[in-house]
């Protein structure tokens, strides 16, 4: 969820540490997701051909089966490389055929310290 100021939440993490998160995705009634990705970005993200994510490396979760209305929960697990510094982002990308749309964005900022 976005904070009240419109920004994504920020979490302090350590290089070499394990990132373990549970991400809940709520699909509204009028939408059916055909694919969902969750991954790590250094600060850029978007959708490429076929709605596939750009700027997401590594991809931590990829659900290629359609997601119906309701809440879907995904576990995210990643060991943060020891040589990283600055900020990273947990990002998402999803596609839908009805309506035909592809969306991407940040879920959380990971501040390395």
Biopython code that builds the backbone (N, CA, C, O; Angstrom):
import numpy as np
from Bio.PDB.StructureBuilder import StructureBuilder

atoms = [
    (1, "UNK", "N", (0.838, -1.185, 0.000)),
    (1, "UNK", "CA", (0.000, 0.000, 0.000)),
    (1, "UNK", "C", (0.879, 1.244, 0.000)),
    (1, "UNK", "O", (1.960, 1.263, 0.589)),
    (2, "UNK", "N", (0.404, 2.254, -0.657)),
    (2, "UNK", "CA", (1.103, 3.526, -0.639)),
    (2, "UNK", "C", (0.917, 4.187, 0.722)),
    (2, "UNK", "O", (-0.108, 4.006, 1.379)),
    (3, "UNK", "N", (1.925, 4.960, 1.136)),
    (3, "UNK", "CA", (1.792, 5.734, 2.358)),
    (3, "UNK", "C", (0.812, 6.875, 2.107)),
    (3, "UNK", "O", (0.414, 7.113, 0.967)),
    (4, "UNK", "N", (0.425, 7.577, 3.163)),
    (4, "UNK", "CA", (-0.517, 8.691, 3.016)),
    (4, "UNK", "C", (0.015, 9.792, 2.117)),
    (4, "UNK", "O", (-0.764, 10.505, 1.483)),
    (5, "UNK", "N", (1.361, 9.944, 2.051)),
    (5, "UNK", "CA", (1.953, 10.972, 1.191)),
    (5, "UNK", "C", (2.101, 10.514, -0.257)),
    (5, "UNK", "O", (2.647, 11.252, -1.077)),
    (6, "UNK", "N", (1.618, 9.294, -0.593)),
    (6, "UNK", "CA", (1.652, 8.800, -1.964)),
    (6, "UNK", "C", (2.897, 8.015, -2.333)),
    (6, "UNK", "O", (2.985, 7.499, -3.447)),
    (7, "UNK", "N", (3.864, 7.909, -1.427)),
    (7, "UNK", "CA", (5.092, 7.166, -1.699)),
    (7, "UNK", "C", (4.948, 5.713, -1.261)),
    (7, "UNK", "O", (4.091, 5.382, -0.442)),
    (8, "UNK", "N", (5.796, 4.852, -1.815)),
    (8, "UNK", "CA", (5.804, 3.454, -1.391)),
    (8, "UNK", "C", (6.494, 3.357, -0.037)),
    (8, "UNK", "O", (7.327, 4.203, 0.288)),
    (9, "UNK", "N", (6.167, 2.340, 0.760)),
    (9, "UNK", "CA", (6.837, 2.180, 2.047)),
    (9, "UNK", "C", (8.324, 1.891, 1.855)),
    (9, "UNK", "O", (8.736, 1.342, 0.833)),
    (10, "UNK", "N", (9.110, 2.263, 2.839)),
    (10, "UNK", "CA", (10.557, 2.100, 2.779)),
    (10, "UNK", "C", (11.001, 1.175, 3.914)),
    (10, "UNK", "O", (10.551, 1.309, 5.052)),
    (11, "UNK", "N", (11.892, 0.236, 3.585)),
    (11, "UNK", "CA", (12.393, -0.717, 4.576)),
    (11, "UNK", "C", (13.914, -0.718, 4.544)),
    (11, "UNK", "O", (14.520, -0.716, 3.472)),
    (12, "UNK", "N", (14.525, -0.721, 5.720)),
    (12, "UNK", "CA", (15.982, -0.803, 5.820)),
    (12, "UNK", "C", (16.375, -2.274, 5.777)),
    (12, "UNK", "O", (15.847, -3.091, 6.531)),
    (13, "UNK", "N", (17.303, -2.602, 4.889)),
    (13, "UNK", "CA", (17.778, -3.977, 4.740)),
    (13, "UNK", "C", (19.307, -3.966, 4.695)),
    (13, "UNK", "O", (19.925, -2.937, 4.426)),
    (14, "UNK", "N", (19.895, -5.113, 4.960)),
    (14, "UNK", "CA", (21.354, -5.222, 4.963)),
    (14, "UNK", "C", (21.851, -6.017, 3.761)),
    (14, "UNK", "O", (21.288, -7.059, 3.427)),
    (15, "UNK", "N", (22.911, -5.524, 3.107)),
    (15, "UNK", "CA", (23.543, -6.333, 2.062)),
    (15, "UNK", "C", (23.979, -7.678, 2.654)),
    (15, "UNK", "O", (24.523, -7.724, 3.756)),
    (16, "UNK", "N", (23.742, -8.753, 1.931)),
    (16, "UNK", "CA", (24.061, -10.095, 2.410)),
    (16, "UNK", "C", (22.951, -10.709, 3.237)),
    (16, "UNK", "O", (23.009, -11.894, 3.564)),
    (17, "UNK", "N", (21.934, -9.921, 3.582)),
    (17, "UNK", "CA", (20.823, -10.429, 4.387)),
    (17, "UNK", "C", (19.737, -11.058, 3.523)),
    (17, "UNK", "O", (19.735, -10.925, 2.299)),
    (18, "UNK", "N", (18.836, -11.732, 4.175)),
    (18, "UNK", "CA", (17.710, -12.362, 3.490)),
    (18, "UNK", "C", (16.499, -11.443, 3.530)),
    (18, "UNK", "O", (16.132, -10.930, 4.587)),
    (19, "UNK", "N", (15.891, -11.241, 2.390)),
    (19, "UNK", "CA", (14.629, -10.509, 2.286)),
    (19, "UNK", "C", (13.520, -11.547, 2.215)),
    (19, "UNK", "O", (13.498, -12.377, 1.306)),
    (20, "UNK", "N", (12.608, -11.502, 3.166)),
    (20, "UNK", "CA", (11.474, -12.417, 3.181)),
    (20, "UNK", "C", (10.232, -11.562, 3.383)),
    (20, "UNK", "O", (10.078, -10.910, 4.416)),
    (21, "UNK", "N", (9.344, -11.569, 2.386)),
    (21, "UNK", "CA", (8.124, -10.769, 2.454)),
    (21, "UNK", "C", (6.951, -11.579, 1.955)),
    (21, "UNK", "O", (7.103, -12.512, 1.166)),
    (22, "UNK", "N", (5.787, -11.209, 2.426)),
    (22, "UNK", "CA", (4.541, -11.743, 1.908)),
    (22, "UNK", "C", (3.826, -10.580, 1.229)),
    (22, "UNK", "O", (3.600, -9.537, 1.843)),
    (23, "UNK", "N", (3.473, -10.765, -0.030)),
    (23, "UNK", "CA", (2.825, -9.703, -0.801)),
    (23, "UNK", "C", (1.411, -10.155, -1.159)),
    (23, "UNK", "O", (1.220, -11.185, -1.807)),
    (24, "UNK", "N", (0.427, -9.372, -0.729)),
    (24, "UNK", "CA", (-0.974, -9.667, -1.041)),
    (24, "UNK", "C", (-1.409, -8.785, -2.204)),
    (24, "UNK", "O", (-1.227, -7.568, -2.175)),
    (25, "UNK", "N", (-1.980, -9.403, -3.217)),
    (25, "UNK", "CA", (-2.470, -8.703, -4.405)),
    (25, "UNK", "C", (-3.981, -8.836, -4.429)),
    (25, "UNK", "O", (-4.511, -9.947, -4.410)),
    (26, "UNK", "N", (-4.677, -7.709, -4.471)),
    (26, "UNK", "CA", (-6.135, -7.727, -4.547)),
    (26, "UNK", "C", (-6.556, -7.419, -5.974)),
    (26, "UNK", "O", (-6.268, -6.342, -6.496)),
    (27, "UNK", "N", (-7.236, -8.364, -6.600)),
    (27, "UNK", "CA", (-7.734, -8.190, -7.964)),
    (27, "UNK", "C", (-9.189, -7.735, -7.882)),
    (27, "UNK", "O", (-10.034, -8.455, -7.349)),
    (28, "UNK", "N", (-9.491, -6.525, -8.414)),
    (28, "UNK", "CA", (-10.871, -6.036, -8.355)),
    (28, "UNK", "C", (-11.804, -6.828, -9.266)),
    (28, "UNK", "O", (-11.364, -7.566, -10.148)),
    (29, "UNK", "N", (-13.098, -6.655, -9.029)),
    (29, "UNK", "CA", (-14.143, -7.408, -9.732)),
    (29, "UNK", "C", (-14.087, -7.285, -11.258)),
    (29, "UNK", "O", (-14.334, -8.261, -11.966)),
    (30, "UNK", "N", (-13.768, -6.105, -11.762)),
    (30, "UNK", "CA", (-13.827, -5.851, -13.202)),
    (30, "UNK", "C", (-12.568, -6.289, -13.951)),
    (30, "UNK", "O", (-12.458, -6.048, -15.153)),
    (31, "UNK", "N", (-11.615, -6.929, -13.262)),
    (31, "UNK", "CA", (-10.320, -7.236, -13.857)),
    (31, "UNK", "C", (-9.965, -8.700, -13.674)),
    (31, "UNK", "O", (-10.331, -9.317, -12.673)),
    (32, "UNK", "N", (-9.255, -9.248, -14.638)),
    (32, "UNK", "CA", (-8.707, -10.596, -14.510)),
    (32, "UNK", "C", (-7.270, -10.541, -14.992)),
    (32, "UNK", "O", (-7.009, -10.328, -16.176)),
    (33, "UNK", "N", (-6.338, -10.735, -14.066)),
    (33, "UNK", "CA", (-4.931, -10.677, -14.426)),
    (33, "UNK", "C", (-4.531, -11.935, -15.177)),
    (33, "UNK", "O", (-4.854, -13.047, -14.759)),
    (34, "UNK", "N", (-3.823, -11.753, -16.293)),
    (34, "UNK", "CA", (-3.352, -12.907, -17.058)),
    (34, "UNK", "C", (-1.926, -13.275, -16.686)),
    (34, "UNK", "O", (-1.510, -14.409, -16.923)),
    (35, "UNK", "N", (-1.161, -12.349, -16.109)),
    (35, "UNK", "CA", (0.194, -12.638, -15.634)),
    (35, "UNK", "C", (0.583, -11.606, -14.585)),
    (35, "UNK", "O", (0.141, -10.459, -14.633)),
    (36, "UNK", "N", (1.416, -12.027, -13.638)),
    (36, "UNK", "CA", (1.900, -11.150, -12.580)),
    (36, "UNK", "C", (3.365, -11.479, -12.331)),
    (36, "UNK", "O", (3.753, -12.647, -12.292)),
    (37, "UNK", "N", (4.180, -10.431, -12.162)),
    (37, "UNK", "CA", (5.587, -10.588, -11.825)),
    (37, "UNK", "C", (5.901, -9.729, -10.612)),
    (37, "UNK", "O", (5.364, -8.630, -10.476)),
    (38, "UNK", "N", (6.763, -10.217, -9.729)),
    (38, "UNK", "CA", (7.329, -9.445, -8.628)),
    (38, "UNK", "C", (8.836, -9.632, -8.702)),
    (38, "UNK", "O", (9.319, -10.747, -8.896)),
    (39, "UNK", "N", (9.575, -8.548, -8.548)),
    (39, "UNK", "CA", (11.025, -8.663, -8.636)),
    (39, "UNK", "C", (11.724, -7.452, -8.076)),
    (39, "UNK", "O", (11.105, -6.589, -7.454)),
    (40, "UNK", "N", (13.018, -7.396, -8.302)),
    (40, "UNK", "CA", (13.881, -6.344, -7.766)),
    (40, "UNK", "C", (14.348, -5.447, -8.906)),
    (40, "UNK", "O", (14.683, -5.922, -9.991)),
    (41, "UNK", "N", (14.364, -4.143, -8.642)),
    (41, "UNK", "CA", (14.809, -3.155, -9.625)),
    (41, "UNK", "C", (15.772, -2.178, -8.953)),
    (41, "UNK", "O", (15.698, -1.943, -7.747)),
    (42, "UNK", "N", (16.672, -1.617, -9.752)),
    (42, "UNK", "CA", (17.586, -0.595, -9.242)),
    (42, "UNK", "C", (16.976, 0.795, -9.358)),
    (42, "UNK", "O", (17.586, 1.766, -8.911)),
    (43, "UNK", "N", (15.794, 0.915, -9.944)),
    (43, "UNK", "CA", (15.135, 2.221, -10.010)),
    (43, "UNK", "C", (14.378, 2.477, -11.293)),
    (43, "UNK", "O", (13.749, 3.525, -11.436)),
    (44, "UNK", "N", (14.422, 1.547, -12.230)),
    (44, "UNK", "CA", (13.629, 1.700, -13.451)),
    (44, "UNK", "C", (12.744, 0.475, -13.610)),
    (44, "UNK", "O", (13.131, -0.638, -13.255)),
    (45, "UNK", "N", (11.552, 0.694, -14.147)),
    (45, "UNK", "CA", (10.634, -0.419, -14.393)),
    (45, "UNK", "C", (9.673, -0.018, -15.492)),
    (45, "UNK", "O", (9.499, 1.161, -15.799)),
    (46, "UNK", "N", (9.062, -1.018, -16.067)),
    (46, "UNK", "CA", (8.094, -0.784, -17.134)),
    (46, "UNK", "C", (7.617, -2.106, -17.686)),
    (46, "UNK", "O", (7.927, -3.172, -17.154)),
    (47, "UNK", "N", (6.852, -2.019, -18.771)),
    (47, "UNK", "CA", (6.336, -3.203, -19.450)),
    (47, "UNK", "C", (6.866, -3.208, -20.869)),
    (47, "UNK", "O", (6.820, -2.193, -21.565)),
    (48, "UNK", "N", (7.364, -4.346, -21.290)),
    (48, "UNK", "CA", (7.874, -4.511, -22.646)),
    (48, "UNK", "C", (6.877, -5.269, -23.500)),
    (48, "UNK", "O", (5.688, -5.309, -23.185)),
    (49, "UNK", "N", (7.362, -5.876, -24.591)),
    (49, "UNK", "CA", (6.490, -6.645, -25.473)),
    (49, "UNK", "C", (5.740, -7.737, -24.720)),
    (49, "UNK", "O", (6.316, -8.449, -23.898)),
    (50, "UNK", "N", (4.460, -7.858, -25.009)),
    (50, "UNK", "CA", (3.625, -8.867, -24.368)),
    (50, "UNK", "C", (3.380, -8.586, -22.894)),
    (50, "UNK", "O", (2.922, -9.466, -22.165)),
    (51, "UNK", "N", (3.683, -7.355, -22.439)),
    (51, "UNK", "CA", (3.463, -7.004, -21.046)),
    (51, "UNK", "C", (4.564, -7.457, -20.111)),
    (51, "UNK", "O", (4.508, -7.174, -18.914)),
    (52, "UNK", "N", (5.585, -8.168, -20.638)),
    (52, "UNK", "CA", (6.679, -8.646, -19.781)),
    (52, "UNK", "C", (7.387, -7.470, -19.126)),
    (52, "UNK", "O", (7.512, -6.405, -19.732)),
    (53, "UNK", "N", (7.851, -7.651, -17.892)),
    (53, "UNK", "CA", (8.476, -6.550, -17.168)),
    (53, "UNK", "C", (9.846, -6.183, -17.725)),
    (53, "UNK", "O", (10.573, -7.035, -18.238)),
    (54, "UNK", "N", (10.181, -4.911, -17.617)),
    (54, "UNK", "CA", (11.523, -4.439, -17.938)),
    (54, "UNK", "C", (12.121, -3.846, -16.663)),
    (54, "UNK", "O", (11.388, -3.362, -15.801)),
    (55, "UNK", "N", (13.432, -3.883, -16.542)),
    (55, "UNK", "CA", (14.103, -3.315, -15.382)),
    (55, "UNK", "C", (13.988, -4.145, -14.122)),
    (55, "UNK", "O", (14.360, -3.673, -13.048)),
    (56, "UNK", "N", (13.489, -5.357, -14.215)),
    (56, "UNK", "CA", (13.279, -6.227, -13.054)),
    (56, "UNK", "C", (14.291, -7.372, -13.117)),
    (56, "UNK", "O", (14.201, -8.261, -13.964)),
    (57, "UNK", "N", (15.261, -7.324, -12.187)),
    (57, "UNK", "CA", (16.255, -8.388, -12.162)),
    (57, "UNK", "C", (16.794, -8.522, -10.760)),
    (57, "UNK", "O", (17.466, -7.604, -10.289)),
    (58, "UNK", "N", (16.544, -9.582, -10.086)),
    (58, "UNK", "CA", (15.912, -10.804, -10.555)),
    (58, "UNK", "C", (14.384, -10.739, -10.463)),
    (58, "UNK", "O", (13.818, -9.922, -9.736)),
    (59, "UNK", "N", (13.742, -11.623, -11.220)),
    (59, "UNK", "CA", (12.302, -11.849, -11.085)),
    (59, "UNK", "C", (12.146, -12.880, -9.970)),
    (59, "UNK", "O", (12.686, -13.983, -10.060)),
    (60, "UNK", "N", (11.412, -12.523, -8.928)),
    (60, "UNK", "CA", (11.251, -13.399, -7.768)),
    (60, "UNK", "C", (9.981, -14.228, -7.818)),
    (60, "UNK", "O", (9.949, -15.349, -7.310)),
    (61, "UNK", "N", (8.932, -13.683, -8.428)),
    (61, "UNK", "CA", (7.652, -14.382, -8.556)),
    (61, "UNK", "C", (7.137, -14.146, -9.959)),
    (61, "UNK", "O", (7.144, -13.015, -10.445)),
    (62, "UNK", "N", (6.688, -15.213, -10.617)),
    (62, "UNK", "CA", (6.008, -15.078, -11.911)),
    (62, "UNK", "C", (4.821, -16.023, -11.904)),
    (62, "UNK", "O", (4.980, -17.244, -11.893)),
    (63, "UNK", "N", (3.645, -15.448, -11.911)),
    (63, "UNK", "CA", (2.417, -16.229, -11.990)),
    (63, "UNK", "C", (1.875, -16.092, -13.399)),
    (63, "UNK", "O", (1.420, -15.020, -13.799)),
    (64, "UNK", "N", (1.927, -17.170, -14.143)),
    (64, "UNK", "CA", (1.456, -17.115, -15.532)),
    (64, "UNK", "C", (0.037, -17.640, -15.683)),
    (64, "UNK", "O", (-0.522, -17.600, -16.779)),
    (65, "UNK", "N", (-0.552, -18.128, -14.605)),
    (65, "UNK", "CA", (-1.959, -18.549, -14.707)),
    (65, "UNK", "C", (-2.842, -17.374, -14.310)),
    (65, "UNK", "O", (-2.463, -16.585, -13.444)),
    (66, "UNK", "N", (-3.996, -17.245, -14.919)),
    (66, "UNK", "CA", (-4.881, -16.102, -14.629)),
    (66, "UNK", "C", (-5.247, -16.020, -13.151)),
    (66, "UNK", "O", (-5.463, -17.034, -12.487)),
    (67, "UNK", "N", (-5.311, -14.789, -12.657)),
    (67, "UNK", "CA", (-5.710, -14.537, -11.282)),
    (67, "UNK", "C", (-7.104, -13.926, -11.285)),
    (67, "UNK", "O", (-7.324, -12.865, -11.869)),
    (68, "UNK", "N", (-8.029, -14.590, -10.640)),
    (68, "UNK", "CA", (-9.414, -14.133, -10.591)),
    (68, "UNK", "C", (-9.599, -13.079, -9.512)),
    (68, "UNK", "O", (-8.673, -12.757, -8.769)),
    (69, "UNK", "N", (-10.806, -12.553, -9.442)),
    (69, "UNK", "CA", (-11.169, -11.563, -8.424)),
    (69, "UNK", "C", (-10.852, -12.099, -7.033)),
    (69, "UNK", "O", (-11.068, -13.275, -6.740)),
    (70, "UNK", "N", (-10.335, -11.214, -6.180)),
    (70, "UNK", "CA", (-10.041, -11.589, -4.803)),
    (70, "UNK", "C", (-8.598, -11.324, -4.439)),
    (70, "UNK", "O", (-7.861, -10.673, -5.180)),
    (71, "UNK", "N", (-8.205, -11.838, -3.284)),
    (71, "UNK", "CA", (-6.858, -11.635, -2.754)),
    (71, "UNK", "C", (-6.005, -12.865, -3.033)),
    (71, "UNK", "O", (-6.421, -13.998, -2.794)),
    (72, "UNK", "N", (-4.811, -12.619, -3.540)),
    (72, "UNK", "CA", (-3.829, -13.667, -3.811)),
    (72, "UNK", "C", (-2.547, -13.276, -3.084)),
    (72, "UNK", "O", (-2.088, -12.140, -3.203)),
    (73, "UNK", "N", (-1.966, -14.207, -2.333)),
    (73, "UNK", "CA", (-0.774, -13.922, -1.548)),
    (73, "UNK", "C", (0.413, -14.688, -2.116)),
    (73, "UNK", "O", (0.314, -15.867, -2.459)),
    (74, "UNK", "N", (1.547, -13.978, -2.207)),
    (74, "UNK", "CA", (2.768, -14.557, -2.756)),
    (74, "UNK", "C", (3.908, -14.349, -1.768)),
    (74, "UNK", "O", (4.054, -13.275, -1.186)),
    (75, "UNK", "N", (4.702, -15.379, -1.590)),
    (75, "UNK", "CA", (5.884, -15.274, -0.754)),
    (75, "UNK", "C", (7.070, -14.835, -1.600)),
    (75, "UNK", "O", (7.291, -15.360, -2.691)),
    (76, "UNK", "N", (7.827, -13.876, -1.096)),
    (76, "UNK", "CA", (9.008, -13.366, -1.782)),
    (76, "UNK", "C", (10.212, -13.659, -0.899)),
    (76, "UNK", "O", (10.215, -13.340, 0.290)),
    (77, "UNK", "N", (11.234, -14.271, -1.493)),
    (77, "UNK", "CA", (12.448, -14.595, -0.744)),
    (77, "UNK", "C", (13.641, -14.323, -1.649)),
    (77, "UNK", "O", (13.684, -14.778, -2.793)),
    (78, "UNK", "N", (14.622, -13.564, -1.116)),
    (78, "UNK", "CA", (15.806, -13.216, -1.913)),
    (78, "UNK", "C", (16.952, -12.867, -0.987)),
    (78, "UNK", "O", (16.765, -12.156, 0.000)),
    (79, "UNK", "N", (18.132, -13.362, -1.299)),
    (79, "UNK", "CA", (19.338, -12.970, -0.562)),
    (79, "UNK", "C", (19.930, -11.759, -1.256)),
    (79, "UNK", "O", (20.277, -11.817, -2.436)),
    (80, "UNK", "N", (20.045, -10.672, -0.528)),
    (80, "UNK", "CA", (20.561, -9.421, -1.079)),
    (80, "UNK", "C", (22.071, -9.558, -1.260)),
    (80, "UNK", "O", (22.770, -9.901, -0.307)),
    (81, "UNK", "N", (22.590, -9.298, -2.464)),
    (81, "UNK", "CA", (24.036, -9.416, -2.672)),
    (81, "UNK", "C", (24.822, -8.529, -1.709)),
    (81, "UNK", "O", (24.397, -7.418, -1.391)),
    (82, "UNK", "N", (25.961, -9.022, -1.252)),
    (82, "UNK", "CA", (26.783, -8.293, -0.273)),
    (82, "UNK", "C", (27.365, -7.015, -0.845)),
    (82, "UNK", "O", (27.635, -6.078, -0.094)),
    (83, "UNK", "N", (27.565, -6.950, -2.150)),
    (83, "UNK", "CA", (28.230, -5.789, -2.754)),
    (83, "UNK", "C", (27.263, -4.682, -3.177)),
    (83, "UNK", "O", (27.670, -3.765, -3.890)),
    (84, "UNK", "N", (26.014, -4.738, -2.764)),
    (84, "UNK", "CA", (25.029, -3.718, -3.137)),
    (84, "UNK", "C", (25.039, -2.560, -2.160)),
    (84, "UNK", "O", (25.340, -2.740, -0.981)),
    (85, "UNK", "N", (24.710, -1.369, -2.645)),
    (85, "UNK", "CA", (24.568, -0.198, -1.783)),
    (85, "UNK", "C", (23.475, 0.693, -2.359)),
    (85, "UNK", "O", (23.030, 0.487, -3.488)),
    (86, "UNK", "N", (23.045, 1.682, -1.583)),
    (86, "UNK", "CA", (22.003, 2.600, -2.050)),
    (86, "UNK", "C", (20.619, 2.059, -1.810)),
    (86, "UNK", "O", (20.320, 1.550, -0.730)),
    (87, "UNK", "N", (19.764, 2.168, -2.822)),
    (87, "UNK", "CA", (18.384, 1.696, -2.710)),
    (87, "UNK", "C", (18.045, 0.747, -3.842)),
    (87, "UNK", "O", (18.545, 0.879, -4.960)),
    (88, "UNK", "N", (17.198, -0.198, -3.537)),
    (88, "UNK", "CA", (16.603, -1.095, -4.515)),
    (88, "UNK", "C", (15.097, -0.983, -4.344)),
    (88, "UNK", "O", (14.621, -0.380, -3.382)),
    (89, "UNK", "N", (14.355, -1.554, -5.261)),
    (89, "UNK", "CA", (12.894, -1.509, -5.192)),
    (89, "UNK", "C", (12.321, -2.893, -5.434)),
    (89, "UNK", "O", (12.750, -3.603, -6.344)),
    (90, "UNK", "N", (11.349, -3.272, -4.616)),
    (90, "UNK", "CA", (10.522, -4.425, -4.918)),
    (90, "UNK", "C", (9.476, -3.891, -5.886)),
    (90, "UNK", "O", (8.726, -2.975, -5.549)),
    (91, "UNK", "N", (9.422, -4.461, -7.090)),
    (91, "UNK", "CA", (8.518, -3.953, -8.120)),
    (91, "UNK", "C", (7.544, -5.030, -8.565)),
    (91, "UNK", "O", (7.750, -6.222, -8.339)),
    (92, "UNK", "N", (6.478, -4.573, -9.204)),
    (92, "UNK", "CA", (5.475, -5.492, -9.738)),
    (92, "UNK", "C", (5.171, -5.093, -11.174)),
    (92, "UNK", "O", (5.346, -3.941, -11.572)),
    (93, "UNK", "N", (4.715, -6.066, -11.932)),
    (93, "UNK", "CA", (4.189, -5.826, -13.278)),
    (93, "UNK", "C", (3.064, -6.832, -13.483)),
    (93, "UNK", "O", (3.156, -7.980, -13.047)),
    (94, "UNK", "N", (2.010, -6.393, -14.145)),
    (94, "UNK", "CA", (0.914, -7.315, -14.434)),
    (94, "UNK", "C", (0.282, -6.972, -15.773)),
    (94, "UNK", "O", (0.394, -5.852, -16.272)),
    (95, "UNK", "N", (-0.379, -7.963, -16.336)),
    (95, "UNK", "CA", (-1.090, -7.781, -17.601)),
    (95, "UNK", "C", (-2.504, -8.325, -17.472)),
    (95, "UNK", "O", (-2.793, -9.194, -16.650)),
    (96, "UNK", "N", (-3.368, -7.785, -18.311)),
    (96, "UNK", "CA", (-4.753, -8.220, -18.382)),
    (96, "UNK", "C", (-5.191, -8.169, -19.846)),
    (96, "UNK", "O", (-4.778, -7.281, -20.591)),
    (97, "UNK", "N", (-6.018, -9.112, -20.248)),
    (97, "UNK", "CA", (-6.579, -9.075, -21.609)),
    (97, "UNK", "C", (-7.924, -8.376, -21.648)),
    (97, "UNK", "O", (-8.318, -7.830, -22.679)),
    (98, "UNK", "N", (-8.633, -8.392, -20.520)),
    (98, "UNK", "CA", (-9.947, -7.744, -20.438)),
    (98, "UNK", "C", (-10.032, -6.929, -19.171)),
    (98, "UNK", "O", (-10.326, -7.486, -18.114)),
    (99, "UNK", "N", (-9.794, -5.662, -19.229)),
    (99, "UNK", "CA", (-9.412, -4.858, -20.389)),
    (99, "UNK", "C", (-7.940, -5.092, -20.741)),
    (99, "UNK", "O", (-7.158, -5.508, -19.886)),
    (100, "UNK", "N", (-7.558, -4.828, -21.994)),
    (100, "UNK", "CA", (-6.166, -5.038, -22.403)),
    (100, "UNK", "C", (-5.256, -3.945, -21.829)),
    (100, "UNK", "O", (-5.273, -2.802, -22.287)),
    (101, "UNK", "N", (-4.470, -4.314, -20.829)),
    (101, "UNK", "CA", (-3.622, -3.331, -20.162)),
    (101, "UNK", "C", (-2.409, -4.035, -19.553)),
    (101, "UNK", "O", (-2.471, -5.208, -19.184)),
    (102, "UNK", "N", (-1.312, -3.294, -19.456)),
    (102, "UNK", "CA", (-0.105, -3.741, -18.763)),
    (102, "UNK", "C", (0.306, -2.629, -17.808)),
    (102, "UNK", "O", (0.348, -1.461, -18.194)),
    (103, "UNK", "N", (0.607, -2.985, -16.570)),
    (103, "UNK", "CA", (0.919, -2.003, -15.535)),
    (103, "UNK", "C", (2.176, -2.456, -14.801)),
    (103, "UNK", "O", (2.396, -3.652, -14.612)),
    (104, "UNK", "N", (3.001, -1.490, -14.385)),
    (104, "UNK", "CA", (4.160, -1.812, -13.558)),
    (104, "UNK", "C", (4.373, -0.691, -12.548)),
    (104, "UNK", "O", (3.896, 0.427, -12.740)),
    (105, "UNK", "N", (5.088, -0.996, -11.480)),
    (105, "UNK", "CA", (5.364, 0.034, -10.484)),
    (105, "UNK", "C", (6.103, -0.526, -9.295)),
    (105, "UNK", "O", (6.324, -1.732, -9.192)),
    (106, "UNK", "N", (6.483, 0.361, -8.400)),
    (106, "UNK", "CA", (7.183, -0.018, -7.186)),
    (106, "UNK", "C", (6.184, -0.437, -6.114)),
    (106, "UNK", "O", (5.100, 0.136, -6.001)),
    (107, "UNK", "N", (6.561, -1.439, -5.333)),
    (107, "UNK", "CA", (5.778, -1.906, -4.199)),
    (107, "UNK", "C", (6.403, -1.403, -2.904)),
    (107, "UNK", "O", (5.700, -0.997, -1.979)),
    (108, "UNK", "N", (7.750, -1.433, -2.849)),
    (108, "UNK", "CA", (8.466, -0.993, -1.661)),
    (108, "UNK", "C", (9.877, -0.566, -2.037)),
    (108, "UNK", "O", (10.465, -1.081, -2.988)),
    (109, "UNK", "N", (10.404, 0.378, -1.281)),
    (109, "UNK", "CA", (11.799, 0.788, -1.440)),
    (109, "UNK", "C", (12.616, 0.031, -0.396)),
    (109, "UNK", "O", (12.243, -0.034, 0.775)),
    (110, "UNK", "N", (13.728, -0.538, -0.839)),
    (110, "UNK", "CA", (14.616, -1.270, 0.054)),
    (110, "UNK", "C", (15.900, -0.460, 0.212)),
    (110, "UNK", "O", (16.722, -0.404, -0.703)),
    (111, "UNK", "N", (16.068, 0.161, 1.366)),
    (111, "UNK", "CA", (17.223, 1.031, 1.608)),
    (111, "UNK", "C", (18.325, 0.189, 2.243)),
    (111, "UNK", "O", (18.168, -0.321, 3.352)),
    (112, "UNK", "N", (19.432, 0.049, 1.532)),
    (112, "UNK", "CA", (20.546, -0.758, 2.015)),
    (112, "UNK", "C", (21.397, 0.054, 2.978)),
    (112, "UNK", "O", (21.737, 1.204, 2.700)),
    (113, "UNK", "N", (21.738, -0.546, 4.103)),
    (113, "UNK", "CA", (22.586, 0.156, 5.083)),
    (113, "UNK", "C", (23.584, -0.792, 5.689)),
    (113, "UNK", "O", (24.385, -0.389, 6.533)),
]
sb = StructureBuilder()
sb.init_structure("model")
sb.init_model(0)
sb.init_chain("A")
sb.init_seg("    ")
for serial, (resi, resn, name, xyz) in enumerate(atoms, 1):
    if name == "N":
        sb.init_residue(resn, " ", resi, " ")
    sb.init_atom(name, np.array(xyz, "f"), 0.0, 1.0, " ", f" {name:<3s}", serial, name[0])
structure = sb.get_structure()
